[in-house]
């Protein structure tokens, strides 16, 4: 069973965290993943270990960890990969994969251009 674990930095502002909740709803609605969970690196709940465990408890055999980040900063390169390694050691029957951040994907560039034009 495939799971998508969507991970954002987290904020003390509820409206900032609400973006990840809405994204998860859209991913769920796509029907491409049987399990969709969200997690925050810090400042908000649920945290990453709790959400990864929830994926495992719900029967995931593969968990794709998607950083809802724009770049490969320290959090993605070190923190999230550290979590991936830890989860793999604790749950060897589940494959945890860390996806790349959103980065300079062509569609991100399109969004940037659209925002600049409409601003």
Secondary structure as the mmCIF struct_conf table of DSSP 4:
data_model
#
loop_
_struct_conf.conf_type_id
_struct_conf.id
_struct_conf.beg_label_comp_id
_struct_conf.beg_label_asym_id
_struct_conf.beg_label_seq_id
_struct_conf.end_label_comp_id
_struct_conf.end_label_asym_id
_struct_conf.end_label_seq_id
STRN STRN1 UNK A 2 UNK A 8
BEND BEND1 UNK A 12 UNK A 13
HELX_RH_AL_P HELX_RH_AL_P1 UNK A 14 UNK A 30
TURN_TY1_P TURN_TY1_P1 UNK A 31 UNK A 31
BEND BEND2 UNK A 32 UNK A 32
BEND BEND3 UNK A 34 UNK A 34
STRN STRN2 UNK A 35 UNK A 40
BEND BEND4 UNK A 41 UNK A 46
STRN STRN3 UNK A 47 UNK A 47
HELX_RH_AL_P HELX_RH_AL_P2 UNK A 48 UNK A 57
TURN_TY1_P TURN_TY1_P2 UNK A 58 UNK A 59
BEND BEND5 UNK A 61 UNK A 61
STRN STRN4 UNK A 62 UNK A 67
BEND BEND6 UNK A 70 UNK A 71
HELX_RH_AL_P HELX_RH_AL_P3 UNK A 74 UNK A 74
HELX_RH_PI_P HELX_RH_PI_P1 UNK A 75 UNK A 80
HELX_RH_AL_P HELX_RH_AL_P4 UNK A 81 UNK A 90
TURN_TY1_P TURN_TY1_P3 UNK A 92 UNK A 93
BEND BEND7 UNK A 94 UNK A 94
STRN STRN5 UNK A 95 UNK A 98
HELX_LH_PP_P HELX_LH_PP_P1 UNK A 99 UNK A 101
BEND BEND8 UNK A 102 UNK A 102
TURN_TY1_P TURN_TY1_P4 UNK A 103 UNK A 104
HELX_RH_AL_P HELX_RH_AL_P5 UNK A 106 UNK A 118
#
